[in-house]
Amino acid sequence: MKKAAFAFITASALYGCSDEIPMVNLGIDDVYYIARMQKLDLHPALTGERYEWYVDGELVSKSKDYIFLEPKEGTYNLELVVVR
């Protein structure tokens, strides 16, 4: 009996982790590649009371939408904080 229950639980766990779970689109991708001095309009689909955009840990905007534009080539850490 224990072997059958273990086999059922194992099979359920394997099949339960399939692509059938719908993904939520937040309106923002994980990674962007853009040319230097090219603007990137960001419009999150999340709603909240307050929005905070950070570039490399520095607060750069408190509006819902943000236009990312940097004069120097490089890798930037862009973070959005939504307060509900």
N, C-alpha and C positions, 0 to 999 in steps of 0.2 A: 504494500500500500504506500509506504514512504517513497519507494522508487518511482511509482506512478505519479505521485504528487510532485516530486522533484522534477521529473521529466516534463510535466505539464507547466510548472512554473518557469522552467528554463525555456521551453518552447514559447510560452507567452511573452517572456521578456525579450527574446530574440525577435519575434514578429511584431511586438509592440513598439520597437524602436525603428520603424520603417519611415519612409518619406511621406506617409499619410498625414502627418501632423502639419497643419498649415502654419507657415511662417508669417509673422507680423512684419509688415513693411513700415519702418519708422520714418521713411522719407529721406534717409541719409545713408550713404554707403559706408563701408568700413575703411576703404582706401580710395583716394582720388589721385590721378596723375594729370597735372595741368602744366601748361607752359608758363614760364616766368612772365609776370605782368599780365596774366590772363585772369579775369575775375571768375569766381566760382560762386554762383547764387545758391544758397542753402535754405531750404524751406522745410522744416521738420513737420511731420504729420501728427506729432504729439501735441496735446493741449495741456496747459498748465496755468498757474497763476503768475509764474515768473520764469524767465529764461536767462541763462548766463552762458556766454560763449567765451572760452578760454583758448588762447594760442600759446603753446609752450608754458602753460601754467599761469599766464597773465590774463586777467579779465579784460576783454576787448569790446564786449557789447552786452546789453541787457534787453535787446529786442528779440522777438520771436524769429525773424528772418535775419540772415547774416550774409554779407558778401565778403568772401575771403579773397584777398589780393595782397601778394607779397612781391617786393621788388627784387629780392635776392633768391637765387636758386637754392634749394635745399629740402630737407625733410622737416615737416612741422607737425606737432602734436595738437590737433584741434579737438576740443572737448565741448560738449553741450550738456548743461545741467538744467533739467526741467523740474521746477518745484510745483507740486500739486496742491 
